[in-house]
Amino acid sequence: MTPIGYLGPEGTFSKAALMQLLDAQDLKAPTQAFGSVTSALQAVRDGKAASALVPIENSVEGSVPATLDELASGDPLMIGAETTLPVQFHLWVRPGVALADVKRVTTHPHAQAQCRGWLHANLPDAEVIPAMSTASAAAAVAGEDLFDAAIAAPWAGGPLGLEAAAENIADNPDAMTRFVLVAPHGQPPPPTGADKTTLVLFMRQDHPGALLEILTEFSVRGVNLTRIESRPTKKVMGDYFFTVDCEGHINDARVGEALAGLHRLCAQVRFLGSYARHDGKAAVVRPGTDNESFARSAVWLDAIRGEGPGRG
């Protein structure tokens, strides 16, 4: 079987989130770690992985730029599922290293940001060196003495022979990270009634009101946005695209018509998938925006055009 990839190495939050998702879907599949978000998603494009689970958003630090940029470029991919995982960290050291001895710490930048307050209060003079993942940071501390400590998951250091010099050091105890399972572009899963759709929108031209025009396509059809942010296109300074999550499924009339309007408006619309929400929360459908209302409007318009059974 072609494996399911994840941001590795072993011991990352991505691996824990993948196992949680597989357990929830009662699936058994081989898994394979990749060293970066880019390599995990490229493995999907190359057929070396059937899909890949990567982080996309954190409740404290916001979105993961590497994931957003990879999904916005290259051969199209599609999100088929999402899951969230509580995020907490320990400070891992080699046996015999005391907290007072820690001068060089390594971790992933997102983990550093989520422990910023604790580091300021407890290790104000320590140098923090970025790592590809929290698990690779723990492995680096276990394998060499270049670093004194690693900030990593509560389960990451023990199997490597490390000890926790401090536990649960995240500034926000309720922090969550959202992960998405990405596969080759294809047919989205059927609607569940509690769905989310993800898009990438490239403006045709930068002009006053350009963003308002995009938002209006959602607003007039009663489509609620759960996330919107800009990312640089990396072409020229000040040139941005937008990445959007909205409530609903592409099979919902209100979402489908919004996408059709955006397709007329934008230079490019990249559909990244419609999939079940991790929290099972159904969208609040405003009066006049359900599928039946759109269907009745289409019948009425056909009648006015002389294509239907009569005006209503």
C-alpha positions as CSV (number, residue, x, y, z in Angstrom):
1,M,0.0,0.0,0.0
2,T,1.1,3.5,-0.7
3,P,1.8,5.1,2.7
4,I,0.1,8.2,4.2
5,G,2.7,10.9,4.8
6,Y,3.1,13.3,7.7
7,L,5.5,16.0,8.9
8,G,8.1,14.0,10.7
9,P,10.1,12.6,12.2
10,E,8.5,10.2,14.6
11,G,7.2,12.0,17.7
12,T,5.8,15.1,16.1
13,F,2.3,16.4,16.7
14,S,1.5,15.7,13.1
15,K,2.1,12.0,13.7
16,A,-0.1,12.0,16.8
17,A,-2.8,13.9,14.8
18,L,-2.6,11.4,11.9
19,M,-3.1,8.4,14.2
20,Q,-6.0,10.2,15.9
21,L,-7.6,10.8,12.4
22,L,-7.0,7.2,11.3
23,D,-8.5,5.9,14.6
24,A,-11.6,8.1,14.2
25,Q,-12.1,6.7,10.7
26,D,-11.2,3.1,11.8
27,L,-8.5,2.9,9.1
28,K,-5.3,0.9,9.1
29,A,-2.6,2.2,6.8
30,P,1.2,2.4,6.6
31,T,2.6,5.8,7.5
32,Q,5.8,7.6,6.4
33,A,7.5,10.6,7.9
34,F,8.8,13.5,5.7
35,G,11.3,16.2,6.8
36,S,9.2,19.2,5.8
37,V,5.7,20.3,4.7
38,T,7.1,20.8,1.2
39,S,8.5,17.3,0.9
40,A,5.3,15.7,2.4
41,L,3.1,17.4,-0.1
42,Q,5.5,16.8,-3.0
43,A,5.4,13.1,-2.2
44,V,1.6,13.2,-2.7
45,R,2.1,15.0,-6.1
46,D,4.7,12.4,-7.1
47,G,2.6,9.5,-6.1
48,K,5.0,8.4,-3.3
49,A,2.3,9.0,-0.7
50,A,-1.4,8.5,-1.0
51,S,-2.0,11.6,1.1
52,A,-0.2,13.6,3.7
53,L,-1.2,15.2,7.0
54,V,0.3,18.6,7.6
55,P,-0.4,21.4,10.1
56,I,-2.3,24.4,8.7
57,E,-3.4,26.5,11.6
58,N,-2.6,27.1,15.3
59,S,-5.0,28.8,17.7
60,V,-2.2,30.9,19.2
61,E,0.2,31.6,16.3
62,G,-2.3,31.5,13.4
63,S,-1.7,29.8,10.1
64,V,1.3,27.8,8.9
65,P,2.7,29.8,6.0
66,A,4.6,26.8,4.5
67,T,1.3,24.8,4.2
68,L,-0.7,27.7,2.7
69,D,2.0,28.6,0.2
70,E,2.5,24.9,-0.9
71,L,-1.3,24.5,-1.4
72,A,-1.5,27.7,-3.4
73,S,1.1,26.7,-6.0
74,G,2.3,23.7,-7.9
75,D,0.1,20.8,-9.1
76,P,-3.4,21.1,-7.5
77,L,-4.0,19.2,-4.3
78,M,-7.2,18.8,-2.3
79,I,-8.0,18.6,1.4
80,G,-10.2,15.6,2.3
81,A,-10.3,15.8,6.1
82,E,-9.2,17.8,9.1
83,T,-8.5,17.2,12.7
84,T,-7.3,19.2,15.7
85,L,-5.0,18.3,18.5
86,P,-4.3,20.0,21.9
87,V,-0.7,21.3,21.9
88,Q,1.5,21.3,25.0
89,F,5.3,21.3,25.4
90,H,8.0,20.0,27.8
91,L,11.6,21.3,28.0
92,W,13.7,18.2,27.3
93,V,17.4,17.8,28.4
94,R,20.0,15.1,28.6
95,P,20.3,13.4,32.1
96,G,22.2,15.5,34.5
97,V,21.5,18.8,32.8
98,A,19.8,21.3,35.1
99,L,17.6,24.2,34.1
100,A,20.3,26.6,35.2
101,D,22.7,24.9,32.7
102,V,20.5,25.6,29.7
103,K,22.1,28.2,27.3
104,R,21.0,26.9,23.9
105,V,17.5,25.7,23.1
106,T,16.3,24.2,19.8
107,T,12.7,23.9,18.7
108,H,10.3,24.6,15.8
109,P,9.5,28.4,15.5
110,H,5.8,27.9,16.2
111,A,6.7,26.0,19.5
112,Q,9.1,28.8,20.5
113,A,6.3,31.4,19.9
114,Q,3.9,29.4,22.0
115,C,6.4,29.3,24.9
116,R,7.6,32.8,24.5
117,G,6.4,34.0,28.0
118,W,7.9,30.9,29.8
119,L,11.2,31.4,28.0
120,H,11.4,35.0,29.0
121,A,10.6,34.3,32.6
122,N,12.8,31.2,33.0
123,L,15.5,31.3,30.4
124,P,15.8,35.0,29.4
125,D,19.4,34.7,28.2
126,A,19.1,31.4,26.4
127,E,19.7,31.3,22.6
128,V,16.8,29.6,20.7
129,I,17.8,27.9,17.4
130,P,15.0,26.9,15.0
131,A,14.5,23.2,14.0
132,M,12.4,21.6,11.2
133,S,10.1,20.1,13.8
134,T,9.8,19.7,17.6
135,A,10.6,16.0,17.3
136,S,13.8,16.7,15.3
137,A,14.8,19.2,18.0
138,A,14.5,16.5,20.6
139,A,16.5,14.1,18.5
140,A,19.2,16.7,18.1
141,V,19.5,17.1,21.8
142,A,19.7,13.4,22.4
143,G,22.2,12.8,19.7
144,E,24.8,15.6,20.3
145,D,25.7,18.3,22.8
146,L,25.4,21.2,20.4
147,F,22.1,22.1,22.2
148,D,21.3,22.0,25.9
149,A,17.6,21.5,25.6
150,A,14.7,21.0,23.2
151,I,11.1,22.2,23.4
152,A,9.0,19.3,22.2
153,A,5.8,17.3,22.8
154,P,5.3,15.6,26.2
155,W,5.9,12.2,24.6
156,A,8.9,13.1,22.4
157,G,11.8,13.0,24.8
158,G,11.3,9.9,26.9
159,P,12.0,7.3,24.1
160,L,15.2,9.2,23.3
161,G,16.5,8.9,26.8
162,L,15.9,12.6,27.7
163,E,14.5,14.0,30.9
164,A,11.9,16.8,31.3
165,A,13.6,19.8,33.0
166,A,10.2,21.6,32.9
167,E,6.7,20.4,32.0
168,N,3.7,22.0,30.3
169,I,5.6,25.2,29.5
170,A,3.2,26.6,26.8
171,D,1.9,30.0,27.6
172,N,-1.7,29.1,26.6
173,P,-2.9,25.8,28.1
174,D,-5.8,25.6,25.7
175,A,-3.8,25.9,22.5
176,M,-4.9,23.7,19.6
177,T,-3.4,23.0,16.2
178,R,-5.5,22.1,13.2
179,F,-4.2,19.6,10.7
180,V,-5.4,18.8,7.2
181,L,-5.2,15.5,5.2
182,V,-4.2,16.4,1.6
183,A,-4.5,14.1,-1.4
184,P,-4.3,14.5,-5.2
185,H,-7.0,16.6,-6.7
186,G,-10.3,14.7,-7.3
187,Q,-13.9,14.4,-6.2
188,P,-14.6,15.9,-2.8
189,P,-16.3,13.7,-0.2
190,P,-20.1,14.0,-0.1
191,P,-21.6,16.7,2.1
192,T,-22.3,15.9,5.8
193,G,-24.3,19.0,6.7
194,A,-21.3,20.2,8.8
195,D,-18.7,21.0,6.2
196,K,-16.0,23.5,5.4
197,T,-14.6,24.6,2.0
198,T,-11.1,26.0,1.4
199,L,-10.1,28.3,-1.5
200,V,-7.2,30.3,-2.7
201,L,-8.2,33.5,-4.5
202,F,-5.9,35.5,-6.8
203,M,-7.1,39.0,-7.6
204,R,-7.4,40.0,-11.3
205,Q,-6.3,43.6,-10.5
206,D,-5.5,45.5,-7.4
207,H,-7.9,48.4,-7.1
208,P,-10.0,50.2,-4.4
209,G,-12.7,47.8,-3.2
210,A,-11.1,44.6,-4.6
211,L,-11.3,42.7,-1.4
212,L,-14.8,44.0,-0.7
213,E,-15.9,42.6,-4.1
214,I,-14.6,39.2,-3.1
215,L,-16.3,39.3,0.3
216,T,-19.5,40.4,-1.2
217,E,-19.7,37.2,-3.3
218,F,-19.9,35.3,0.0
219,S,-22.0,37.8,1.9
220,V,-24.9,38.1,-0.5
221,R,-25.3,34.3,-0.6
222,G,-25.2,33.9,3.2
223,V,-21.8,32.1,3.2
224,N,-19.9,32.6,6.5
225,L,-16.1,32.8,6.4
226,T,-14.2,31.0,9.2
227,R,-10.8,32.2,8.1
228,I,-9.4,34.7,5.6
229,E,-5.8,36.0,5.3
230,S,-3.4,37.3,2.7
231,R,-0.2,35.8,1.5
232,P,2.4,37.4,-0.8
233,T,2.5,36.0,-4.3
234,K,6.3,36.4,-4.2
235,K,6.2,38.2,-7.5
236,V,6.4,41.9,-6.6
237,M,6.1,43.8,-3.3
238,G,2.5,44.4,-2.4
239,D,1.1,41.6,-4.6
240,Y,-1.0,39.2,-2.5
241,F,-3.5,36.3,-2.8
242,F,-6.1,35.3,-0.3
243,T,-6.7,32.0,1.3
244,V,-10.2,31.4,2.7
245,D,-12.1,28.9,4.7
246,C,-15.9,29.1,4.5
247,E,-18.8,27.2,6.0
248,G,-20.6,24.7,3.7
249,H,-19.9,22.3,0.9
250,I,-19.4,23.0,-2.8
251,N,-22.6,21.0,-3.4
252,D,-24.5,23.5,-1.4
253,A,-26.1,26.0,-3.8
254,R,-25.0,29.1,-1.9
255,V,-21.4,27.9,-1.9
256,G,-21.4,26.8,-5.5
257,E,-22.9,30.1,-6.7
258,A,-20.3,32.1,-4.6
259,L,-17.5,30.1,-6.3
260,A,-19.1,30.8,-9.7
261,G,-19.1,34.5,-8.9
262,L,-15.5,34.5,-7.7
263,H,-14.5,32.7,-10.9
264,R,-15.9,35.6,-12.9
265,L,-14.2,38.1,-10.6
266,C,-10.8,36.7,-9.8
267,A,-7.8,36.0,-12.0
268,Q,-7.7,32.4,-10.5
269,V,-9.7,30.5,-8.0
270,R,-8.1,27.4,-6.6
271,F,-10.5,25.0,-5.0
272,L,-8.8,23.1,-2.2
273,G,-11.7,20.9,-1.1
274,S,-14.9,20.6,0.8
275,Y,-14.7,18.3,3.8
276,A,-16.3,17.5,7.1
277,R,-15.5,20.0,10.0
278,H,-13.5,18.5,12.8
279,D,-16.0,19.9,15.4
280,G,-19.2,18.6,13.6
281,K,-20.7,22.1,13.8
282,A,-23.4,22.7,11.2
283,A,-23.6,26.0,9.4
284,V,-26.4,28.4,10.3
285,V,-28.3,28.8,7.0
286,R,-29.9,32.2,6.7
287,P,-33.5,32.4,5.3
288,G,-33.4,32.5,1.5
289,T,-30.0,30.8,1.2
290,D,-30.8,27.1,1.4
291,N,-30.8,24.8,-1.6
292,E,-34.5,25.0,-2.0
293,S,-34.6,28.7,-2.2
294,F,-31.9,28.8,-4.9
295,A,-33.9,26.1,-6.8
296,R,-37.1,28.1,-6.6
297,S,-35.3,31.2,-7.8
298,A,-34.0,29.3,-10.8
299,V,-37.5,28.1,-11.7
300,W,-38.9,31.6,-11.4
301,L,-36.1,33.0,-13.7
302,D,-36.7,30.3,-16.3
303,A,-40.4,31.2,-16.3
304,I,-39.7,34.9,-16.9
305,R,-37.4,33.9,-19.8
306,G,-40.2,31.8,-21.2
307,E,-38.4,28.6,-20.4
308,G,-40.7,27.4,-17.6
309,P,-44.3,26.6,-16.8
310,G,-45.3,30.2,-16.0
311,R,-44.5,33.1,-13.9
312,G,-44.7,32.8,-10.1
